[in-house]
Amino acid sequence: MGAKLKKTVVLVGLMGAGKTAVGTVLARRLGVPFLDSDAEIVKAAAMTIPEIFARDGEAFFRAREAEVIARLLRAAPGVLSTGGGAFLGEANREAISGLGVSVWLDADLDLLWQRVRHKDTRPLLRTPDPYGTLAELYHARRPFYAMADLAVRADPRYSIEDMAGRVIEALKTRPDVMEAA
């Protein structure tokens, strides 16, 4: 790649936006670690996220999520994928913008639905009307995601590699984040 990452790149967006898939490729291309806040929470709790939600509730989960994100932001620069609700918390947004850079993977509702509709790993979509729930989340969360430092628009025609390349192009506009080699 030939560029040096100065801050952690934090991918934000709704479930299905591609944070984990794009983040994995982005980290590889930038030669930095890929981290996933949800995976870190699962490891620390020795429980799945649906199990945490069921046993302890969303508020408990969000508190652990904030702790994990703050810890990961203090580590060496890398690419961090966050859960879809992480960026809604003001403390998370401030920590991310203060220590890293947030990048919104902006996918439209139809694309998100195509990606998540056959998955049963989304606790927030375990409702009688999962599409309606996703639409509600989409409209409620867009204003928060729009506060991200950078936005990269997703397109159904883009491959994961294409999206990672578009994120790199967006990062190049921020010399405080990425230094050209």
Backbone as a printed PyTorch tensor [residue, N CA C, xyz], in Angstrom:
tensor([[[  0.8300,  -1.1870,   0.0000],
         [  0.0000,   0.0000,   0.0000],
         [  0.8670,   1.2410,   0.0000]],

        [[  1.9190,   1.2410,   0.8420],
         [  2.8420,   2.3650,   0.8440],
         [  2.3620,   3.5610,   1.6330]],

        [[  1.4500,   3.4100,   2.5530],
         [  0.9830,   4.5090,   3.3860],
         [  1.0380,   4.0640,   4.8400]],

        [[  1.1950,   5.0370,   5.7350],
         [  1.2730,   4.7330,   7.1560],
         [  0.0460,   5.2870,   7.8540]],

        [[ -0.6220,   4.4190,   8.5840],
         [ -1.8080,   4.8210,   9.3200],
         [ -1.3790,   5.4400,  10.6450]],

        [[ -1.8630,   6.6430,  10.9310],
         [ -1.5150,   7.3500,  12.1580],
         [ -2.5640,   7.1790,  13.2480]],

        [[ -3.7890,   6.8810,  12.8610],
         [ -4.8990,   6.7290,  13.8060],
         [ -5.7080,   5.5030,  13.4150]],

        [[ -6.4160,   4.9650,  14.3860],
         [ -7.2950,   3.8360,  14.1010],
         [ -8.4800,   4.2920,  13.2580]],

        [[ -8.7770,   3.5250,  12.2310],
         [ -9.9260,   3.7600,  11.3700],
         [-11.0790,   2.9580,  11.9500]],

        [[-12.1620,   3.6510,  12.3050],
         [-13.3020,   3.0050,  12.9330],
         [-14.4610,   2.9970,  11.9420]],

        [[-14.8560,   1.8050,  11.5220],
         [-15.9460,   1.6680,  10.5680],
         [-17.2750,   1.6340,  11.3050]],

        [[-18.1880,   2.5070,  10.8780],
         [-19.5070,   2.5990,  11.5050],
         [-20.5790,   2.4450,  10.4370]],

        [[-21.7600,   2.0480,  10.8750],
         [-22.8770,   1.8750,   9.9650],
         [-23.7850,   0.7800,  10.4810]],

        [[-24.9000,   0.6410,   9.8360],
         [-25.9060,  -0.3240,  10.2600],
         [-25.4650,  -1.7470,   9.9410]],

        [[-26.0680,  -2.7130,  10.6090],
         [-25.7780,  -4.1120,  10.3190],
         [-25.9610,  -4.3650,   8.8190]],

        [[-25.0170,  -5.0790,   8.2420],
         [-25.0750,  -5.3640,   6.8200],
         [-24.3420,  -4.3610,   5.9480]],

        [[-23.8140,  -3.2940,   6.5510],
         [-23.1100,  -2.2730,   5.7610],
         [-21.7700,  -2.7790,   5.2250]],

        [[-21.2240,  -3.8100,   5.8720],
         [-19.9540,  -4.3680,   5.4100],
         [-18.7800,  -4.0400,   6.3060]],

        [[-19.0360,  -3.6260,   7.5350],
         [-17.9590,  -3.1900,   8.4170],
         [-16.9060,  -4.2790,   8.6370]],

        [[-17.3410,  -5.5020,   8.8700],
         [-16.3850,  -6.5820,   9.1160],
         [-15.6930,  -7.0110,   7.8240]],

        [[-16.4490,  -7.2230,   6.7780],
         [-15.8590,  -7.6790,   5.5080],
         [-14.9140,  -6.6310,   4.9300]],

        [[-15.3790,  -5.3900,   4.8410],
         [-14.5450,  -4.3190,   4.2910],
         [-13.3740,  -4.0490,   5.2270]],

        [[-13.6340,  -4.0760,   6.5270],
         [-12.5740,  -3.8180,   7.4970],
         [-11.4430,  -4.8190,   7.4070]],

        [[-11.7670,  -6.0810,   7.2040],
         [-10.7460,  -7.1250,   7.0870],
         [ -9.8430,  -6.8610,   5.8830]],

        [[-10.4430,  -6.5460,   4.7500],
         [ -9.6710,  -6.2600,   3.5330],
         [ -8.8770,  -4.9620,   3.7010]],

        [[ -9.5050,  -3.9510,   4.2650],
         [ -8.8370,  -2.6600,   4.4810],
         [ -7.6020,  -2.8270,   5.3610]],

        [[ -7.7420,  -3.5640,   6.4600],
         [ -6.6040,  -3.7860,   7.3540],
         [ -5.4730,  -4.5010,   6.6350]],

        [[ -5.8310,  -5.5180,   5.8450],
         [ -4.8010,  -6.2490,   5.0930],
         [ -4.0830,  -5.3200,   4.1350]],

        [[ -4.8560,  -4.5010,   3.4190],
         [ -4.2410,  -3.5970,   2.4290],
         [ -3.3850,  -2.5240,   3.0880]],

        [[ -3.7590,  -2.1070,   4.2990],
         [ -2.9820,  -1.0800,   5.0070],
         [ -1.8660,  -1.6850,   5.8620]],

        [[ -1.8570,  -3.0070,   6.0090],
         [ -0.8230,  -3.6710,   6.8000],
         [ -0.9520,  -3.4100,   8.2950]],

        [[ -2.1840,  -3.3170,   8.7690],
         [ -2.4390,  -3.0610,  10.1920],
         [ -3.3880,  -4.1240,  10.7300]],

        [[ -3.5010,  -4.2400,  12.0600],
         [ -4.4250,  -5.2310,  12.6210],
         [ -5.8890,  -4.8750,  12.3450]],

        [[ -6.7030,  -5.9210,  12.2010],
         [ -8.1530,  -5.7420,  12.1280],
         [ -8.7300,  -6.1370,  13.4750]],

        [[ -9.5500,  -5.2650,  14.0100],
         [-10.1920,  -5.5060,  15.3000],
         [-11.6950,  -5.3850,  15.1200]],

        [[-12.4390,  -6.1530,  15.8970],
         [-13.8890,  -6.1080,  15.8340],
         [-14.3900,  -5.9610,  17.2650]],

        [[-15.0520,  -4.8450,  17.5580],
         [-15.4800,  -4.6040,  18.9400],
         [-16.4400,  -5.6870,  19.4140]],

        [[-17.3370,  -6.1530,  18.5500],
         [-18.2640,  -7.2130,  18.9460],
         [-17.5050,  -8.4970,  19.3030]],

        [[-16.5080,  -8.8530,  18.5050],
         [-15.7160, -10.0570,  18.7800],
         [-14.9670,  -9.9300,  20.1030]],

        [[-14.4670,  -8.7400,  20.3880],
         [-13.7610,  -8.4990,  21.6480],
         [-14.7040,  -8.6340,  22.8450]],

        [[-15.9370,  -8.1680,  22.6960],
         [-16.9300,  -8.2830,  23.7660],
         [-17.2700,  -9.7550,  23.9950]],

        [[-17.4810, -10.4880,  22.9080],
         [-17.7950, -11.9170,  22.9960],
         [-16.6610, -12.6550,  23.7220]],

        [[-15.4290, -12.3220,  23.3640],
         [-14.2690, -12.9730,  23.9820],
         [-14.2140, -12.6550,  25.4860]],

        [[-14.3980, -11.3970,  25.8470],
         [-14.3240, -10.9960,  27.2520],
         [-15.4560, -11.5980,  28.0860]],

        [[-16.6570, -11.6750,  27.5050],
         [-17.8270, -12.1650,  28.2410],
         [-17.9660, -13.6830,  28.1880]],

        [[-17.2660, -14.3140,  27.2540],
         [-17.4150, -15.7520,  27.0180],
         [-18.8820, -16.1040,  26.7450]],

        [[-19.5590, -15.1870,  26.0410],
         [-20.9630, -15.3700,  25.6480],
         [-21.1490, -14.7150,  24.2910]],

        [[-22.1390, -15.1670,  23.5470],
         [-22.4600, -14.5110,  22.2780],
         [-23.2070, -13.2050,  22.5660]],

        [[-23.2450, -12.3410,  21.5680],
         [-23.9760, -11.0870,  21.7450],
         [-25.4650, -11.3360,  21.9950]],

        [[-26.1280, -12.2390,  21.2340],
         [-27.5270, -12.5170,  21.5780],
         [-27.6980, -13.0160,  23.0200]],

        [[-26.7380, -13.8060,  23.5200],
         [-26.8100, -14.2750,  24.9100],
         [-26.6550, -13.1110,  25.8890]],

        [[-25.7510, -12.1760,  25.5870],
         [-25.5660, -11.0040,  26.4510],
         [-26.8480, -10.1700,  26.4690]],

        [[-27.4090,  -9.9240,  25.2760],
         [-28.6610,  -9.1540,  25.1870],
         [-29.7530,  -9.8440,  26.0060]],

        [[-29.8700, -11.1650,  25.8620],
         [-30.9380, -11.9070,  26.5510],
         [-30.7400, -11.9080,  28.0670]],

        [[-29.5170, -12.0850,  28.5010],
         [-29.2680, -12.1920,  29.9440],
         [-29.1840, -10.8370,  30.6350]],

        [[-28.4620,  -9.8820,  30.0070],
         [-28.1410,  -8.6270,  30.6920],
         [-28.7900,  -7.3920,  30.0880]],

        [[-29.3400,  -7.5100,  28.8800],
         [-30.0030,  -6.3810,  28.2540],
         [-29.0740,  -5.5160,  27.4190]],

        [[-29.6930,  -4.6510,  26.6130],
         [-28.9310,  -3.8000,  25.7100],
         [-28.0940,  -2.7630,  26.4470]],

        [[-28.6140,  -2.1780,  27.5380],
         [-27.8640,  -1.1420,  28.2660],
         [-26.5400,  -1.6970,  28.7890]],

        [[-26.5780,  -2.9040,  29.3410],
         [-25.3610,  -3.5540,  29.8310],
         [-24.3850,  -3.7630,  28.6710]],

        [[-24.9050,  -4.2850,  27.5630],
         [-24.0640,  -4.5210,  26.3950],
         [-23.4050,  -3.2230,  25.9320]],

        [[-24.1930,  -2.1310,  25.8440],
         [-23.6550,  -0.8470,  25.3590],
         [-22.5480,  -0.3260,  26.2780]],

        [[-22.6780,  -0.5260,  27.5710],
         [-21.6350,  -0.0930,  28.5070],
         [-20.3440,  -0.8690,  28.2750]],

        [[-20.4520,  -2.1850,  28.0860],
         [-19.2540,  -2.9980,  27.8050],
         [-18.6490,  -2.6090,  26.4610]],

        [[-19.5170,  -2.3460,  25.4990],
         [-19.0620,  -1.9440,  24.1690],
         [-18.2340,  -0.6570,  24.2510]],

        [[-18.6980,   0.3310,  25.0070],
         [-17.9690,   1.5950,  25.1530],
         [-16.5970,   1.3630,  25.7800]],

        [[-16.5360,   0.4860,  26.7870],
         [-15.2490,   0.1760,  27.4250],
         [-14.2870,  -0.4680,  26.4330]],

        [[-14.7890,  -1.4080,  25.6500],
         [-13.9470,  -2.1160,  24.6800],
         [-13.4570,  -1.1540,  23.5980]],

        [[-14.3390,  -0.3160,  23.0750],
         [-13.9420,   0.6370,  22.0360],
         [-12.8610,   1.5870,  22.5600]],

        [[-13.0450,   2.1080,  23.7680],
         [-12.0400,   3.0160,  24.3480],
         [-10.6870,   2.3180,  24.4720]],

        [[-10.6980,   1.0590,  24.9120],
         [ -9.4450,   0.3040,  25.0500],
         [ -8.7810,   0.0860,  23.6920]],

        [[ -9.5660,  -0.2970,  22.6860],
         [ -9.0060,  -0.5650,  21.3630],
         [ -8.4670,   0.7000,  20.6980]],

        [[ -9.0990,   1.8310,  20.9660],
         [ -8.6210,   3.0970,  20.3990],
         [ -7.2690,   3.5200,  20.9740]],

        [[ -6.9540,   3.0590,  22.1750],
         [ -5.6700,   3.4050,  22.8010],
         [ -4.5360,   2.4980,  22.3220]],

        [[ -4.8650,   1.4460,  21.5840],
         [ -3.8540,   0.5200,  21.0680],
         [ -3.2180,   1.1150,  19.8040]],

        [[ -2.2750,   0.3760,  19.2250],
         [ -1.6340,   0.8140,  17.9840],
         [ -2.6940,   0.9960,  16.8990]],

        [[ -2.4570,   1.8980,  15.9470],
         [ -3.4430,   2.1160,  14.8820],
         [ -3.7960,   0.8380,  14.1340]],

        [[ -5.0560,   0.7060,  13.8360],
         [ -5.5570,  -0.4360,  13.1000],
         [ -6.8900,  -0.0830,  12.4800]],

        [[ -7.6240,  -1.0980,  12.0750],
         [ -8.9750,  -0.9210,  11.5420],
         [ -9.9150,  -1.5920,  12.5280]],

        [[-10.9010,  -0.8400,  12.9970],
         [-11.8430,  -1.3220,  13.9940],
         [-13.2540,  -1.3260,  13.4290]],

        [[-13.8660,  -2.4890,  13.4410],
         [-15.2660,  -2.6250,  13.0620],
         [-16.0890,  -2.5510,  14.3430]],

        [[-17.1260,  -1.7280,  14.3400],
         [-17.9730,  -1.5960,  15.5210],
         [-19.3590,  -2.1580,  15.2380]],

        [[-20.0800,  -2.4690,  16.2880],
         [-21.4660,  -2.8780,  16.1470],
         [-22.2960,  -1.7120,  15.6370]],

        [[-23.4410,  -2.0290,  15.0220],
         [-24.2690,  -1.0010,  14.4030],
         [-24.7450,   0.0870,  15.3390]],

        [[-24.8900,  -0.2170,  16.6340],
         [-25.3760,   0.7750,  17.5810],
         [-24.2830,   1.5490,  18.2960]],

        [[-23.0310,   1.1630,  18.1090],
         [-21.9310,   1.7760,  18.8660],
         [-21.8260,   3.2760,  18.6530]],

        [[-22.0360,   3.7380,  17.4350],
         [-21.8050,   5.1530,  17.1090],
         [-22.9440,   6.0440,  17.6100]],

        [[-24.0160,   5.4540,  18.1210],
         [-25.1210,   6.2430,  18.6470],
         [-24.7600,   6.9020,  19.9650]],

        [[-23.8620,   6.2780,  20.7210],
         [-23.4560,   6.8290,  22.0090],
         [-22.5270,   8.0130,  21.8390]],

        [[-22.8840,   9.1190,  22.4730],
         [-22.0700,  10.3410,  22.3480],
         [-20.6380,  10.1180,  22.8290]],

        [[-20.4690,   9.3980,  23.9350],
         [-19.1190,   9.1410,  24.4480],
         [-18.3020,   8.3440,  23.4320]],

        [[-18.9310,   7.3850,  22.7720],
         [-18.2200,   6.6180,  21.7400],
         [-17.8250,   7.5220,  20.5810]],

        [[-18.7610,   8.3600,  20.1040],
         [-18.4390,   9.2610,  18.9860],
         [-17.2740,  10.1730,  19.3470]],

        [[-17.2890,  10.7230,  20.5600],
         [-16.2060,  11.6210,  20.9860],
         [-14.8790,  10.8800,  21.0810]],

        [[-14.8890,   9.6910,  21.6490],
         [-13.6530,   8.9040,  21.7620],
         [-13.1110,   8.5520,  20.3800]],

        [[-14.0060,   8.1360,  19.5020],
         [-13.5880,   7.7450,  18.1520],
         [-13.0060,   8.9310,  17.3980]],

        [[-13.6770,  10.0670,  17.4250],
         [-13.1640,  11.2350,  16.7030],
         [-11.9170,  11.8110,  17.3650]],

        [[-11.7940,  11.6500,  18.6850],
         [-10.6300,  12.1740,  19.3900],
         [ -9.3790,  11.3450,  19.1690]],

        [[ -9.5330,  10.0210,  19.1260],
         [ -8.3800,   9.1340,  19.0420],
         [ -8.2410,   8.4300,  17.6980]],

        [[ -9.2820,   8.4550,  16.9020],
         [ -9.2670,   7.7710,  15.6140],
         [ -9.9890,   8.5910,  14.5760]],

        [[-10.5180,   7.9110,  13.5860],
         [-11.3250,   8.5590,  12.5600],
         [-12.4900,   7.6200,  12.2360]],

        [[-13.6900,   8.1760,  12.2280],
         [-14.8570,   7.3560,  11.9240],
         [-15.1500,   7.4150,  10.4300]],

        [[-15.4660,   6.2540,   9.8770],
         [-15.8190,   6.1470,   8.4650],
         [-17.1580,   5.4250,   8.3830]],

        [[-18.1650,   6.1350,   7.8850],
         [-19.5090,   5.5680,   7.7360],
         [-19.5870,   4.8230,   6.4160]],

        [[-19.8870,   3.5410,   6.4870],
         [-20.1730,   2.7600,   5.2860],
         [-21.6750,   2.9300,   5.0360]],

        [[-21.9970,   3.8210,   4.1360],
         [-23.3580,   4.2910,   3.9090],
         [-24.0490,   3.4550,   2.8360]],

        [[-24.8070,   2.4620,   3.3070],
         [-25.5520,   1.5740,   2.4030],
         [-27.0370,   1.8790,   2.5320]],

        [[-27.7690,   1.8080,   1.4250],
         [-29.2010,   2.0960,   1.5030],
         [-29.9540,   0.9000,   2.0890]],

        [[-31.1910,   1.1550,   2.4540],
         [-32.0030,   0.1650,   3.1610],
         [-32.1690,  -1.1290,   2.3610]],

        [[-32.4130,  -1.0310,   1.0710],
         [-32.6040,  -2.2440,   0.2640],
         [-31.3530,  -3.1190,   0.2610]],

        [[-30.1940,  -2.4980,   0.1360],
         [-28.9390,  -3.2490,   0.1420],
         [-28.7200,  -3.9100,   1.5090]],

        [[-28.9620,  -3.1780,   2.5830],
         [-28.8160,  -3.7420,   3.9230],
         [-29.7360,  -4.9580,   4.1010]],

        [[-30.9930,  -4.8080,   3.6640],
         [-31.9490,  -5.9040,   3.8030],
         [-31.4960,  -7.1310,   3.0170]],

        [[-30.9910,  -6.9210,   1.8060],
         [-30.5080,  -8.0520,   1.0040],
         [-29.3990,  -8.8030,   1.7380]],

        [[-28.5920,  -8.0700,   2.4780],
         [-27.4530,  -8.6880,   3.1560],
         [-27.8080,  -9.3620,   4.4820]],

        [[-28.8320,  -8.8920,   5.1840],
         [-29.1120,  -9.4300,   6.5260],
         [-30.3530, -10.3050,   6.6190]],

        [[-31.1660, -10.3310,   5.5910],
         [-32.4800, -10.9680,   5.7180],
         [-32.4430, -12.4670,   5.9860]],

        [[-31.3910, -13.1530,   5.6180],
         [-31.3260, -14.6040,   5.8380],
         [-30.4220, -14.9830,   7.0120]],

        [[-30.0170, -13.9860,   7.8040],
         [-29.1280, -14.2750,   8.9340],
         [-29.9250, -14.2610,  10.2280]],

        [[-29.6240, -15.2200,  11.0990],
         [-30.3220, -15.2520,  12.3840],
         [-29.4130, -14.7990,  13.5260]],

        [[-28.3160, -14.1310,  13.1820],
         [-27.3470, -13.6830,  14.1860],
         [-27.5560, -12.2260,  14.5810]],

        [[-28.6670, -11.6370,  14.2020],
         [-28.9320, -10.2260,  14.4910],
         [-30.0290, -10.1290,  15.5590]],

        [[-29.6510,  -9.9680,  16.8430],
         [-30.6660,  -9.9790,  17.9010],
         [-31.7220,  -8.8780,  17.7400]],

        [[-31.3510,  -7.7450,  17.2010],
         [-32.3180,  -6.6570,  17.0500],
         [-33.3620,  -6.9450,  15.9740]],

        [[-33.0950,  -7.9350,  15.1170],
         [-34.0510,  -8.2660,  14.0600],
         [-34.9130,  -9.4830,  14.4060]],

        [[-34.8170,  -9.9490,  15.6140],
         [-35.6620, -11.0710,  16.0440],
         [-37.0190, -10.5330,  16.4740]],

        [[-37.7560, -10.0510,  15.4900],
         [-39.0720,  -9.4490,  15.7140],
         [-40.0520, -10.0610,  14.7180]],

        [[-41.3530,  -9.8400,  14.9170],
         [-42.3290, -10.3640,  13.9470],
         [-42.1670,  -9.7400,  12.5530]],

        [[-41.6030,  -8.5270,  12.4810],
         [-41.4220,  -7.8230,  11.2060],
         [-39.9790,  -7.3440,  11.0940]],

        [[-39.0460,  -8.2560,  10.7620],
         [-37.6370,  -7.8560,  10.7400],
         [-37.3400,  -6.7300,   9.7500]],

        [[-38.0060,  -6.7280,   8.5840],
         [-37.7630,  -5.6320,   7.6300],
         [-38.2150,  -4.3060,   8.2250]],

        [[-39.3810,  -4.3000,   8.8390],
         [-39.8800,  -3.0750,   9.4700],
         [-38.9500,  -2.5990,  10.5710]],

        [[-38.4140,  -3.5450,  11.3340],
         [-37.4630,  -3.2030,  12.3970],
         [-36.1930,  -2.6100,  11.8020]],

        [[-35.6800,  -3.2400,  10.7450],
         [-34.4890,  -2.7170,  10.0850],
         [-34.7480,  -1.3140,   9.5470]],

        [[-35.9040,  -1.0990,   8.9440],
         [-36.2500,   0.2280,   8.4080],
         [-36.2960,   1.2690,   9.5270]],

        [[-36.8740,   0.9080,  10.6670],
         [-36.9150,   1.8330,  11.8080],
         [-35.5010,   2.1760,  12.2710]],

        [[-34.6590,   1.1520,  12.4180],
         [-33.2700,   1.3780,  12.8270],
         [-32.5480,   2.2600,  11.8080]],

        [[-32.7550,   1.9680,  10.5470],
         [-32.1200,   2.7090,   9.4580],
         [-32.4510,   4.2020,   9.5650]],

        [[-33.7220,   4.5150,   9.6820],
         [-34.1320,   5.9250,   9.7230],
         [-33.7310,   6.5990,  11.0270]],

        [[-33.7500,   5.8640,  12.1330],
         [-33.3700,   6.4430,  13.4210],
         [-31.8640,   6.6780,  13.5230]],

        [[-31.0730,   5.8120,  12.9130],
         [-29.6160,   5.8780,  13.0890],
         [-28.8880,   6.7090,  12.0390]],

        [[-29.4700,   6.9070,  10.8770],
         [-28.7930,   7.6770,   9.8190],
         [-28.2650,   9.0280,  10.3150]],

        [[-29.0530,   9.8020,  11.0950],
         [-28.5310,  11.0960,  11.5550],
         [-27.2670,  10.9640,  12.4050]],

        [[-27.1530,   9.8660,  13.1460],
         [-25.9530,   9.6420,  13.9550],
         [-24.7770,   9.2670,  13.0620]],

        [[-25.0050,   8.3430,  12.1280],
         [-23.9330,   7.9420,  11.2190],
         [-23.4500,   9.1220,  10.3820]],

        [[-24.3440,  10.0360,  10.0700],
         [-23.9720,  11.2120,   9.2680],
         [-22.9810,  12.1120,  10.0080]],

        [[-22.8180,  11.9090,  11.3160],
         [-21.8310,  12.6770,  12.0930],
         [-20.4230,  12.1180,  11.9450]],

        [[-20.2750,  11.0170,  11.2310],
         [-18.9490,  10.4050,  11.0660],
         [-17.9990,  11.3790,  10.3770]],

        [[-16.7220,  11.1960,  10.6410],
         [-15.6940,  12.0590,  10.0560],
         [-15.6530,  11.9450,   8.5360]],

        [[-15.8750,  10.7360,   8.0370],
         [-15.8660,  10.4820,   6.5940],
         [-17.0320,   9.5480,   6.2620]],

        [[-17.5280,   9.6300,   5.0470],
         [-18.5850,   8.7260,   4.5940],
         [-18.1870,   8.1370,   3.2490]],

        [[-18.4460,   6.8510,   3.0910],
         [-18.1890,   6.1680,   1.8310],
         [-19.4940,   5.4780,   1.4410]],

        [[-20.0230,   5.8620,   0.3170],
         [-21.3070,   5.3430,  -0.1490],
         [-21.1250,   3.9410,  -0.7200]],

        [[-21.9480,   3.0150,  -0.2500],
         [-21.9180,   1.6470,  -0.7600],
         [-22.8010,   1.5480,  -1.9990]],

        [[-22.4580,   0.6240,  -2.8560],
         [-23.2320,   0.3800,  -4.0690],
         [-23.2800,  -1.1340,  -4.2390]],

        [[-24.4400,  -1.6850,  -4.5830],
         [-24.5240,  -3.1440,  -4.7200],
         [-23.5510,  -3.7210,  -5.7420]],

        [[-23.0940,  -2.9010,  -6.6690],
         [-22.1550,  -3.3890,  -7.6950],
         [-20.7240,  -3.4600,  -7.1880]],

        [[-20.4260,  -2.8140,  -6.0520],
         [-19.0600,  -2.8120,  -5.5300],
         [-18.7460,  -4.1390,  -4.8590]],

        [[-17.5440,  -4.6270,  -5.1330],
         [-17.0410,  -5.7780,  -4.3940],
         [-16.5040,  -5.2740,  -3.0460]],

        [[-16.1690,  -6.2050,  -2.1880],
         [-15.5580,  -5.8330,  -0.9110],
         [-14.2470,  -5.0950,  -1.1670]],

        [[-13.4680,  -5.5780,  -2.1400],
         [-12.2060,  -4.9010,  -2.4970],
         [-12.4720,  -3.4740,  -2.9920]],

        [[-13.5210,  -3.3000,  -3.7970],
         [-13.8720,  -1.9590,  -4.2870],
         [-14.1640,  -1.0210,  -3.1160]],

        [[-14.9550,  -1.5060,  -2.1670],
         [-15.3040,  -0.6630,  -1.0150],
         [-14.0660,  -0.3230,  -0.2010]],

        [[-13.1820,  -1.2970,   0.0000],
         [-11.9470,  -1.0190,   0.7440],
         [-11.1300,   0.0500,   0.0130]],

        [[-11.0670,  -0.0320,  -1.3010],
         [-10.3570,   0.9800,  -2.0850],
         [-10.9900,   2.3520,  -1.9450]],

        [[-12.2980,   2.4110,  -1.9030],
         [-12.9960,   3.6880,  -1.7310],
         [-12.7430,   4.2750,  -0.3430]],

        [[-12.6530,   3.4060,   0.6630],
         [-12.3160,   3.8880,   2.0080],
         [-10.8960,   4.4470,   2.0150]],

        [[ -9.9760,   3.7660,   1.3680],
         [ -8.5970,   4.2640,   1.2980],
         [ -8.5570,   5.6300,   0.6180]],

        [[ -9.2990,   5.7850,  -0.4620],
         [ -9.3520,   7.0930,  -1.1380],
         [ -9.8760,   8.1720,  -0.1890]],

        [[-10.8930,   7.8580,   0.5890],
         [-11.4290,   8.8220,   1.5560],
         [-10.3900,   9.1390,   2.6330]],

        [[ -9.6630,   8.1200,   3.0890],
         [ -8.6390,   8.3390,   4.1200],
         [ -7.5090,   9.2310,   3.6210]],

        [[ -7.2060,   9.1410,   2.3370],
         [ -6.1430,   9.9760,   1.7540],
         [ -6.4600,  11.4620,   1.8520]],

        [[ -7.7250,  11.8110,   2.0620],
         [ -8.0950,  13.2290,   2.2110],
         [ -7.7760,  13.7380,   3.6080]],

        [[ -7.3260,  12.8490,   4.4860],
         [ -7.0520,  13.2080,   5.8790],
         [ -5.5820,  12.9110,   6.2260]],

        [[ -4.6750,  13.8930,   5.9950],
         [ -3.2700,  13.6580,   6.3130],
         [ -3.0080,  13.4110,   7.8140]],

        [[ -3.9550,  13.7910,   8.6690],
         [ -3.8020,  13.5040,  10.1050],
         [ -4.0520,  12.0290,  10.4030]],

        [[ -4.6370,  11.3150,   9.4430],
         [ -4.9770,   9.9080,   9.6280],
         [ -4.0030,   9.0010,   8.8890]],

        [[ -3.6700,   9.3670,   7.6640],
         [ -2.8370,   8.5060,   6.8330],
         [ -1.7290,   9.3290,   6.1910]],

        [[ -0.5450,   8.8220,   6.3450],
         [  0.6320,   9.4860,   5.7990],
         [  1.1120,   8.6990,   4.5880]],

        [[  1.2670,   9.3710,   3.4930],
         [  1.7730,   8.7050,   2.2880],
         [  3.2340,   8.3410,   2.4800]],

        [[  3.6070,   7.1740,   2.0040],
         [  4.9980,   6.7080,   2.1660],
         [  5.8950,   7.3230,   1.1170]]])
